[in-house]
Amino acid sequence: MPPRAHPSVLCTATIVREDANCDAPFTIRSIALFTARRLGEDEMQFELAHKAFDCSMPRTEILDGLACRIPPSATLIIRGAAPGPNDLRRALTTGTDCEADVGFIARRTDRVSIHMIDCAHEQIEDLATRFDLQLASEGALLPERCRCAPAEVQAIWANFVCAVSEIQEARTLIASFRAWQALEKAKPLPF
């Protein structure tokens, strides 16, 4: 049996900022976290968390909340420009209020392997379309970007699966995901 590419626990996260073109760490307005856990040979468990915040919520509280939801020893994937080795080292060691989100999360989690991926919007958009996920359009306003964050983290997970998994593993993972999607869509809306 070939080795599995999908870690036992894989999380994908997105952080929506006030200004989509700004990497300022203090403008977080929404976060989404998608967690995929292996429960044996061919079983998966999925969980989706999504929160929105007003401008008064401190960045450290938001990121602490995100870090608390990431299981120990998980692999975390965040979409963004992949940092160079010096950028990541600086993010992991700086302790000021302007520290990078990735470094903050790394210090708050237990043995989590964090990877930043840099992939084209079109690539994620293509996968999102295949899985009936509605992404925010390019240049979208803040409310749309916040509302579509859960779809983005699911599409990032699908991108990972399609990029690194053997074909049989990918089919099994995608089938599990589709079943979970159907169950989620069948749930009654909360009032």
C-alpha positions, 0 to 999 in steps of 0.5 A: 500500500502506498504511503498516504499524503494526507496527514492524520489531521489537516487544517486549512485556514483563511484570515479575512482582513479589512483591506484585501490588498493589505497584509497589516496584522491588525485588520482581521474581520473574519476567520475560517478553519476547515479540519479534516481528520482521518478516522481509520483506513478510509474514513474521514471526519470534517469540521468547519468553523467560521467567525466574523469580528467587528473592529473592536476585537483585538487581533490577539484574541482572534488569533488565540481563538483560531489557534485553540481550534487547531488540534495538536500535531496537526498540519495547517495550511494557510493560503498566501505568499509563501515566505522565504526562510528569513521571513518565516524565522522573523515571524516565528521569533518576533514578539511585538504587536506587529508580529505576523499572524503565522508566527503568532499561531505557531507560538500558540499551537502545540507541535503544529506544522504550518505551511503557506501555499501560494496558488492562483485564484483561478486554481482555487476557483476551478476547484470551488466550482467543481465542489459547488463552493461559492468563492468571493469574486476578485475585488469583492467587498468585505461582506462578500469576502467574509461570507465566502471564507468557509468556501475558500478553506474547503477549496484550499483543502481540495487543492491540497488533496488534488496536488499531493494525493495518489489518485486512489487516496484522492478519490476516497478523500473527495468521496468522503468530502462530498458525503459530508457536504451533502449532510451539511446541506441537509441540516436545517438552518438555525434560527 
